Amino acid sequence: MYEYAQQPWRALYLAYDLPATFLVAVPLWAVTYILPFMRPRPTWSWSQAILAALTQRQLRVTSTFIGHPDLPDYRAIAPSKVSEGVWIDGVPQLITAELKDWTTVSNVKPIRIPGYWLGRKDIAPKPSTPLQAGERVLLYLHGGGYTGLSAHPDEDLPGKISRSLVELSDNAPRALAVEYRLSSTHPLPDRHPFPTALLDALAGYNYLVNVMKYDPSDIIVVGDSAGGNLALALVRYLVENKDATDVALPGPPGGLILLSPWTDLSDSHDVPGSSSLTNDMDILDDLNQGKFVPYCKRAFLGPYGLGMASSNRYISPASLNPLVQARFKGFPRTFVTAGGAERLLDQIRTLKDKMIADMGEDQVTYYEAVDALHDCLAFSWDSGCPATLQEIRKWLA
């Protein structure tokens, strides 16, 4: 991972890869995928098959040489054309139970971080106070394997998702996207392992309740990919500690939306015939033998090591390991979506089954987009994108 992050290796790698991609690979895909039975998924159009292959290759290149790209991060509020940035104070006063121990082991502390208000196209990004009674809000936690991308709504992939979501319901017309700190490890500095992102997500939630004065029942926590993992951890913390007497935690949210959530950082689902091994045309690389996902695991788990993923309900709530006692009683009404062609499909199905068992079928809505890739809402060309948005619209109604 990131072995060509420094010059001149980056320039040399690009000098080879760009011509190889656009002069060799793309023409080869264009010819190969003319016939539907030659496409990775027969339901895919010719253009979708090419774009899926190109996106997969681009992400592989990114994991090889870019390192942390020059994106907005937790250190500053970046200018925006469509959003309004705010500072969100850290919440040391809300740390209790296991979270207190984990912050000590990881040597991480709450800090002030940016958040970005985003509104429907016809309204101001940030709501005025006092709030309209009963108006709902989305707390958006972006994906990127805990190691990349940004909450900034102007950015390409997470921005597409957050900008799409605020257009779906007149009664949930705004989102606050939290710029949580990203994890890294060798060859980059060791920074911000678990539970850093959870501290920042908790700060964002507290901002909505105690600064903006939203009722918790009017908050819908949304996360895609690793952001879905973080959304689950945040809601779990609020639910499991709602009766704590040593801290004044806000109540749990009124809803939860999980978009292709990463729910098992262990290898419990990686068995012969599983989606993690057979859905190899997904944009994600091999969950254990590739470059990007294994790096994300090492960076996020930090001092705990990979063994933590096999035993911790906050990290791997869908793990099949009996050591992970993840329960979902008390969780809010939840919408879960997955792509039929994504590597995480099996673990998302496991999560869905566990949630239904604890919460009841009437509290869990599951939508599986046929032959869609991981995090399909980030790719407007994915055939699963419009149908998934329509299902979320119905759920929000």
C-alpha positions as CSV (number, residue, x, y, z in Angstrom):
1,M,0.0,0.0,0.0
2,Y,1.3,3.4,-1.0
3,E,4.7,2.0,-2.1
4,Y,5.0,4.6,-4.8
5,A,3.8,7.5,-2.8
6,Q,7.0,9.5,-3.2
7,Q,8.5,11.1,-6.2
8,P,10.0,10.1,-8.6
9,W,8.3,6.7,-8.2
10,R,4.9,8.3,-8.4
11,A,5.6,9.9,-11.8
12,L,7.2,6.8,-13.1
13,Y,4.3,4.6,-12.1
14,L,1.8,7.0,-13.7
15,A,3.9,7.2,-16.9
16,Y,3.4,3.5,-17.2
17,D,-0.2,3.1,-15.9
18,L,-2.0,5.8,-17.7
19,P,-1.0,4.7,-21.2
20,A,-1.6,1.1,-20.2
21,T,-5.1,1.9,-19.0
22,F,-6.4,4.1,-21.8
23,L,-4.5,2.7,-24.7
24,V,-4.7,-1.0,-23.8
25,A,-7.1,-1.9,-21.0
26,V,-10.1,0.4,-22.0
27,P,-10.0,-0.7,-25.7
28,L,-9.8,-4.3,-24.7
29,W,-12.8,-3.9,-22.3
30,A,-14.7,-2.1,-25.1
31,V,-14.3,-5.0,-27.4
32,T,-14.8,-7.7,-24.9
33,Y,-18.0,-6.3,-23.4
34,I,-19.8,-5.9,-26.7
35,L,-21.4,-9.3,-26.1
36,P,-23.6,-9.4,-22.9
37,F,-22.5,-12.8,-21.9
38,M,-18.8,-11.6,-21.8
39,R,-19.7,-8.9,-19.2
40,P,-19.0,-9.6,-15.5
41,R,-22.8,-9.4,-14.9
42,P,-25.2,-10.0,-17.8
43,T,-27.6,-7.3,-16.5
44,W,-24.9,-4.7,-16.9
45,S,-24.9,-2.4,-19.9
46,W,-21.8,-2.2,-22.1
47,S,-20.9,1.2,-20.6
48,Q,-21.5,0.1,-17.0
49,A,-19.2,-2.9,-17.5
50,I,-16.4,-0.6,-18.8
51,L,-16.9,2.0,-16.0
52,A,-16.9,-0.7,-13.3
53,A,-13.6,-2.1,-14.6
54,L,-12.1,1.4,-14.9
55,T,-13.2,2.4,-11.4
56,Q,-11.8,-0.7,-10.0
57,R,-8.5,-0.1,-11.7
58,Q,-8.4,3.6,-10.6
59,L,-8.9,2.6,-7.0
60,R,-6.1,0.1,-7.3
61,V,-3.8,2.8,-8.6
62,T,-4.9,5.2,-5.8
63,S,-3.9,2.6,-3.2
64,T,-0.6,2.1,-4.9
65,F,0.8,5.6,-5.0
66,I,-1.3,8.5,-3.7
67,G,-1.3,8.1,0.1
68,H,-3.4,10.7,1.7
69,P,-4.6,12.9,-1.2
70,D,-4.8,16.7,-0.8
71,L,-8.4,16.6,0.4
72,P,-10.1,18.7,3.1
73,D,-9.6,17.1,6.6
74,Y,-10.2,17.7,10.3
75,R,-7.6,20.5,10.6
76,A,-9.6,23.3,8.8
77,I,-12.9,24.2,7.3
78,A,-12.6,24.2,3.5
79,P,-14.5,26.6,1.3
80,S,-17.6,25.2,-0.4
81,K,-19.9,26.1,-3.1
82,V,-22.9,24.2,-1.7
83,S,-22.4,23.9,2.0
84,E,-21.6,25.9,5.2
85,G,-18.8,24.8,7.4
86,V,-19.0,24.9,11.2
87,W,-16.7,23.9,14.1
88,I,-17.8,21.0,16.3
89,D,-16.4,20.9,19.8
90,G,-15.0,17.6,21.2
91,V,-17.0,15.9,23.9
92,P,-14.7,14.6,26.7
93,Q,-17.6,14.9,29.1
94,L,-19.5,12.1,27.2
95,I,-16.9,9.4,27.4
96,T,-17.8,6.4,29.6
97,A,-17.7,2.7,29.9
98,E,-15.5,0.8,27.4
99,L,-14.9,3.9,25.3
100,K,-12.9,5.4,28.1
101,D,-10.6,2.4,28.2
102,W,-10.2,2.3,24.4
103,T,-9.2,6.0,24.2
104,T,-6.6,5.4,26.9
105,V,-5.1,2.4,25.0
106,S,-5.1,4.2,21.7
107,N,-3.9,7.5,23.3
108,V,-6.6,9.5,21.5
109,K,-8.6,12.5,22.7
110,P,-11.6,14.4,21.6
111,I,-10.8,17.5,19.6
112,R,-12.6,20.3,17.7
113,I,-13.4,19.1,14.1
114,P,-15.2,20.6,11.1
115,G,-18.7,19.7,10.0
116,Y,-20.5,20.7,6.8
117,W,-24.1,21.7,6.6
118,L,-25.8,20.7,3.3
119,G,-29.3,21.6,2.3
120,R,-31.8,20.8,-0.4
121,K,-31.2,23.0,-3.5
122,D,-33.9,25.4,-2.6
123,I,-33.0,26.2,1.0
124,A,-30.1,27.5,3.0
125,P,-27.5,24.8,4.0
126,K,-27.7,25.6,7.8
127,P,-31.0,25.8,9.5
128,S,-32.0,28.9,11.4
129,T,-32.9,28.7,15.0
130,P,-35.3,28.1,16.6
131,L,-35.8,24.9,14.5
132,Q,-39.1,24.1,12.9
133,A,-40.9,21.6,15.1
134,G,-40.5,18.0,13.9
135,E,-38.1,18.8,11.1
136,R,-35.7,15.9,10.7
137,V,-32.0,16.0,9.9
138,L,-29.4,13.6,8.6
139,L,-26.1,13.1,10.4
140,Y,-23.8,11.8,7.6
141,L,-20.7,9.7,8.1
142,H,-18.7,9.1,4.9
143,G,-17.0,6.0,3.7
144,G,-13.4,5.5,2.6
145,G,-12.2,2.6,4.7
146,Y,-11.5,5.0,7.7
147,T,-8.4,6.0,5.8
148,G,-9.5,8.2,2.9
149,L,-12.0,10.6,1.4
150,S,-13.7,13.6,3.0
151,A,-17.0,14.7,4.4
152,H,-16.8,17.9,2.3
153,P,-19.9,18.0,0.1
154,D,-18.0,19.4,-2.9
155,E,-15.9,16.2,-3.0
156,D,-16.7,13.6,-5.6
157,L,-17.8,10.3,-4.0
158,P,-19.2,11.1,-0.5
159,G,-20.4,14.4,-1.8
160,K,-22.6,12.7,-4.4
161,I,-24.2,10.6,-1.7
162,S,-24.9,13.4,0.7
163,R,-26.2,15.7,-2.0
164,S,-28.5,13.0,-3.3
165,L,-29.9,12.2,0.2
166,V,-31.0,15.7,1.1
167,E,-33.2,15.8,-2.0
168,L,-35.3,12.8,-1.1
169,S,-37.7,14.1,1.6
170,D,-39.2,17.5,2.3
171,N,-39.1,16.6,6.0
172,A,-35.4,15.7,6.1
173,P,-34.0,18.5,3.9
174,R,-30.6,19.0,5.5
175,A,-27.5,16.9,6.5
176,L,-24.5,17.6,8.7
177,A,-21.5,15.8,7.4
178,V,-18.8,15.2,10.0
179,E,-15.2,15.5,9.0
180,Y,-13.9,12.8,11.4
181,R,-10.2,12.1,11.7
182,L,-8.8,9.4,9.4
183,S,-6.6,6.5,10.4
184,S,-3.2,5.8,8.8
185,T,-0.2,3.5,9.3
186,H,3.1,2.5,7.7
187,P,4.5,3.8,5.4
188,L,2.5,6.9,6.6
189,P,2.6,8.0,10.2
190,D,0.5,5.9,12.7
191,R,-2.5,8.2,13.4
192,H,-6.0,8.2,14.7
193,P,-6.8,4.5,15.3
194,F,-10.1,3.2,16.8
195,P,-11.9,4.7,18.6
196,T,-10.9,8.2,17.2
197,A,-13.7,8.3,14.5
198,L,-16.3,7.3,17.1
199,L,-15.3,10.2,19.3
200,D,-15.7,12.6,16.4
201,A,-19.1,11.0,15.4
202,L,-20.3,11.4,18.9
203,A,-19.2,15.1,18.8
204,G,-21.3,15.6,15.7
205,Y,-24.3,14.0,17.2
206,N,-24.0,16.0,20.4
207,Y,-23.7,19.2,18.3
208,L,-27.1,18.5,16.7
209,V,-28.8,17.8,20.0
210,N,-27.2,20.3,22.4
211,V,-26.1,23.1,20.1
212,M,-28.7,23.1,17.4
213,K,-31.4,21.7,19.7
214,Y,-32.7,18.9,17.5
215,D,-34.7,16.3,19.4
216,P,-32.8,13.0,19.1
217,S,-36.0,11.4,17.6
218,D,-35.6,13.8,14.7
219,I,-32.1,12.7,13.9
220,I,-31.3,10.0,11.3
221,V,-27.8,8.7,11.4
222,V,-26.5,7.8,7.9
223,G,-23.3,6.0,6.9
224,D,-21.9,4.4,3.8
225,S,-19.2,1.7,3.7
226,A,-16.8,2.4,6.7
227,G,-19.2,5.2,7.6
228,G,-21.9,2.6,8.0
229,N,-19.6,0.8,10.4
230,L,-19.1,4.1,12.3
231,A,-22.9,4.8,12.3
232,L,-23.5,1.4,13.9
233,A,-20.8,2.1,16.5
234,L,-22.3,5.5,17.3
235,V,-25.8,4.2,17.7
236,R,-24.6,1.2,19.7
237,Y,-22.8,3.6,22.1
238,L,-25.9,5.8,22.6
239,V,-28.2,2.8,23.1
240,E,-26.0,0.8,25.4
241,N,-25.1,3.7,27.6
242,K,-28.4,5.6,27.6
243,D,-28.9,4.9,31.3
244,A,-25.4,5.9,32.3
245,T,-25.3,8.1,35.4
246,D,-21.8,9.4,35.1
247,V,-22.4,11.2,31.8
248,A,-25.3,13.1,30.3
249,L,-25.5,11.3,26.9
250,P,-28.1,12.4,24.3
251,G,-30.8,9.9,23.6
252,P,-30.5,7.5,20.6
253,P,-31.6,8.8,17.2
254,G,-34.9,8.2,15.5
255,G,-33.5,6.4,12.5
256,L,-30.5,4.7,11.0
257,I,-29.6,4.4,7.3
258,L,-26.7,2.0,6.4
259,L,-25.5,2.1,2.8
260,S,-23.2,-0.9,1.9
261,P,-22.0,-0.9,5.5
262,W,-18.7,-2.6,6.4
263,T,-19.9,-4.7,9.2
264,D,-17.2,-7.4,9.7
265,L,-13.5,-6.4,9.7
266,S,-12.5,-9.9,10.6
267,D,-12.3,-12.7,8.1
268,S,-15.3,-14.7,9.4
269,H,-17.2,-14.3,6.1
270,D,-14.2,-15.0,3.8
271,V,-14.9,-18.7,3.0
272,P,-14.9,-20.5,-0.4
273,G,-18.0,-19.4,-2.4
274,S,-18.6,-16.3,-0.3
275,S,-19.3,-12.9,-1.9
276,S,-15.9,-11.5,-0.6
277,L,-14.1,-14.0,-2.8
278,T,-16.5,-14.5,-5.8
279,N,-17.6,-10.9,-6.4
280,D,-14.2,-9.9,-7.8
281,M,-15.4,-7.3,-10.2
282,D,-16.5,-5.1,-7.3
283,I,-14.7,-1.8,-6.8
284,L,-13.2,-3.2,-3.6
285,D,-10.1,-5.3,-3.8
286,D,-9.7,-8.6,-2.0
287,L,-10.6,-8.1,1.7
288,N,-7.5,-10.0,2.9
289,Q,-5.1,-10.4,0.1
290,G,-5.5,-7.0,-1.6
291,K,-3.8,-3.7,-0.8
292,F,-6.5,-1.2,0.2
293,V,-8.8,-3.1,2.5
294,P,-6.0,-4.9,4.5
295,Y,-4.3,-1.5,4.9
296,C,-7.5,0.1,6.2
297,K,-7.9,-2.7,8.8
298,R,-4.3,-2.3,10.1
299,A,-4.6,1.5,10.2
300,F,-8.0,1.5,11.9
301,L,-7.2,-1.2,14.5
302,G,-3.8,0.3,15.4
303,P,-2.4,-0.9,18.7
304,Y,-5.2,-3.5,19.0
305,G,-4.1,-5.6,16.0
306,L,-6.3,-7.6,13.7
307,G,-7.5,-9.8,16.6
308,M,-9.7,-7.0,17.9
309,A,-11.8,-7.3,14.8
310,S,-12.7,-10.9,15.7
311,S,-14.0,-10.0,19.2
312,N,-15.3,-6.5,19.3
313,R,-19.0,-5.8,18.7
314,Y,-18.3,-2.1,17.9
315,I,-15.9,-3.1,15.1
316,S,-17.4,-6.2,13.6
317,P,-21.1,-6.4,14.6
318,A,-21.9,-8.9,11.9
319,S,-19.0,-11.2,12.6
320,L,-19.8,-14.9,12.7
321,N,-17.3,-15.4,15.5
322,P,-19.2,-16.4,18.7
323,L,-16.9,-14.1,20.7
324,V,-18.7,-11.1,19.1
325,Q,-21.9,-10.7,21.1
326,A,-23.5,-7.9,19.1
327,R,-27.1,-7.3,20.0
328,F,-29.5,-4.7,18.5
329,K,-32.3,-4.4,20.9
330,G,-33.1,-0.7,21.4
331,F,-31.8,0.3,18.0
332,P,-33.9,2.7,16.0
333,R,-35.9,1.9,12.9
334,T,-33.2,1.0,10.2
335,F,-32.8,0.9,6.5
336,V,-30.0,-1.3,5.1
337,T,-29.0,-1.5,1.5
338,A,-26.4,-3.7,-0.3
339,G,-25.3,-4.3,-3.9
340,G,-25.8,-7.8,-5.3
341,A,-22.3,-7.6,-6.9
342,E,-20.4,-6.3,-3.9
343,R,-17.8,-8.1,-1.9
344,L,-19.5,-7.1,1.4
345,L,-22.8,-8.7,0.4
346,D,-22.7,-11.7,2.7
347,Q,-21.7,-9.8,5.8
348,I,-24.4,-7.2,5.2
349,R,-27.0,-10.0,4.9
350,T,-25.8,-11.3,8.2
351,L,-26.2,-7.9,9.8
352,K,-29.7,-7.7,8.4
353,D,-30.6,-11.1,9.9
354,K,-29.2,-10.2,13.3
355,M,-31.0,-6.9,13.4
356,I,-34.3,-8.5,12.4
357,A,-33.9,-11.2,15.0
358,D,-33.4,-8.5,17.8
359,M,-35.6,-5.7,16.5
360,G,-38.4,-7.4,14.5
361,E,-39.1,-7.3,10.7
362,D,-41.2,-4.1,11.1
363,Q,-38.2,-2.2,12.3
364,V,-35.7,-3.2,9.6
365,T,-36.0,-2.5,5.9
366,Y,-33.5,-4.2,3.6
367,Y,-33.0,-3.5,-0.1
368,E,-30.6,-5.4,-2.2
369,A,-29.9,-3.7,-5.6
370,V,-29.6,-6.3,-8.3
371,D,-25.9,-6.6,-9.5
372,A,-25.0,-3.3,-8.0
373,L,-21.5,-2.5,-6.8
374,H,-20.3,-1.5,-3.4
375,D,-21.6,1.9,-2.4
376,C,-23.5,2.2,-5.6
377,L,-25.0,5.6,-4.7
378,A,-21.5,7.1,-5.3
379,F,-21.7,6.1,-8.9
380,S,-24.6,7.5,-10.9
381,W,-23.8,5.1,-13.8
382,D,-24.5,2.1,-11.6
383,S,-27.9,0.6,-12.5
384,G,-28.6,0.1,-8.8
385,C,-28.3,3.8,-7.9
386,P,-31.7,5.2,-8.9
387,A,-33.6,2.2,-7.5
388,T,-31.8,2.4,-4.2
389,L,-32.5,6.1,-3.9
390,Q,-36.2,5.5,-4.6
391,E,-36.3,2.9,-1.8
392,I,-34.7,5.3,0.6
393,R,-37.3,8.0,-0.4
394,K,-40.1,5.6,0.4
395,W,-38.5,4.7,3.8
396,L,-38.2,8.4,4.7
397,A,-41.8,9.2,3.7
